[in-house]
Amino acid sequence: MTKLKFPKPYQHDHAPVKNINDLIGEQLTIGQKAADWVVARVGSWGFIIGQSALLGVWAIVNVTAWVQHWDPYPFILMNLILSLQAAYTAPMIMMSQNRQAARDRLEAHNDYEINQKAEIEIRAILETLDAQNCAIAELHLMLEELHNKNIPAVEPQHDSGR
């Protein structure tokens, strides 16, 4: 009988996986959180609908003169306010996008490390399965040999008492 060989049990020697979003969220400054908050609000349908309604009311009130004309047509004050809004919103969007790109790079690197760890673990599993297949084949041969040695040449008995 050959001695069956099995690989040593796999030892998990790597640190636990960390959530990149939690790590980055802990490091955000107040300004970065504010920029993300502004971007989340400005990039929503609620903001688009609300701003469109406000601009529509602004134009209607100033064209129809329901109230004193504070910004007559062609709405120079409204253009100034929208320009200021765009001037401050665009850099906030860029800051948020740059931070998102940095987060994406960290997540991609984290995924790469996890994939490397998984590949090592899969190799260990495949080695164990290969060893088990060899052991099963060896055991099958041993059972076959035992079966062949222990079967006597016995004639079938017939019941003659009928």
N, C-alpha and C positions, 0 to 999 in steps of 0.2 A: 504494500500500500504506500502510495506516495504521500508525502506530507503536504497538506493543503496550505497555501500561502495567501494571506489576506493583507491588504495594505493597512498601515497604521490608521487609526481613526483620525478624521480631519479635525484640526484645531483651528477655531476661528480666532485669528490673531489680529484682526483689524478693528478699528474703532467703530462704534455704531454710526449708522447713517444719520446725518443731521438735515433738518429742513432748512434749506437756503432762505426761504421767505422769512422764517422766524429770525434767523441770524441777521439778515439785512434789516428787518423791521426794528430790531433792537438798536441798530446803529444810526437810524435816521435822526436828523436834527429837526428842530421845530420848523425851520424854513423849508426843508424837504417835505415834511409832512403837510405843510400848508400848500406847497406847490402841487403835491399829489391830490390834495382835497380839491383845489381849484380845477385841476385837469379832469378829475372825476365828475365834477358838476358841469363844467363847460362842455364836456364831451358826452352830454346826455340829451335825449329827446325832450326831457322836461325843460332844460335850459333853452333849447332851440324854440320850442313852442312858447315859452314864457317871454323870451326876447322878441320873438316875432309879434306876439300880442302887444307888448309894450311899445314897440316901434309903430305898429298899426294904430294904436290909440294916440300916440304922440302925433303922427301925421294927420289923423282925422281931426283931432282937437285943434291943431294949428291951421289946418286948411279951412275948416268950417267956422272957426272963431267962436266956438261955444264958450271958450274961456279966452282971456286976453292972449294975443299972439306973443308968446315968449320966444318962439323960434319959427318965424315965417318961412314959407317955401323959398329956397331950396334946402331948408333945414341944416344950416351951418352948425348950430349947436349940437344937433344930433350927430352930424359927421364928426365933430370934435370928440364927443363922448365915445363914439364907436372906435375912433382912431386910438384914443387913450386906452380903451379896453383891449384892443388888438395889440397895442404896444406893450402892455403888461402881461397879457395872456400868452402871447407867443413865446417869450423867454421861459415862462413857467412850464409850458408844454415841452419845450426843448430840454429843460432840466429834468423833467419827469421821464422823457424818452431816453435821455442819456443814462439815467439811473436804471431804467428798465433794460437797456442794452447791457449794462454792467451786470445786472442780475441774471440776464440770459446767459452771459458768458460763464458766470459762476455755476449756474444750473447745468450747463453743458459739460463743464469740467467735472462737476459732481456726478453726473450721469456716466461720464467716461470712467471715473474711479469705481463706481458701483458695477459697471459692466466688467471691468477687470476682475473685481472680487468675485463676481458671479461666474466668470469663466474659470477661475481657479477652483471654485466649489464644484462646478459641473465636471471638471476634469477628475476631481477626487471621487465624485459619484460614479463616473464612468469606469474608473479603475476598480472601485468596489464592485460594481456590477460585473465587470469582466472577471474578477476573482471569483465571484459567486457562480458565474456561468461555468468556469473551469471546475469548481468544487462540485457543482451539480452533475457535470459530465463524469467526473471521477466517481462520485457516489453511484451514478447510474451504472457505470461499468462494474463496480463492486457488487451491486445488487444482482446484476446479470450473471456474474461469476458464481455468486452464492446460489442463485436460482438453478443454474445448470449443474452444480455439484450436488444439490440436495434432492433432485428429482430422481427417484428410483424408477427403474423400468418396470412398471406395474401394469399387469394386464387388467383390463376393465372387468369387473365382476358382473355376472348376469344373475338376475333373480330367477331361480328355477322352481320356485315353490308354487307355481300357479297351476 
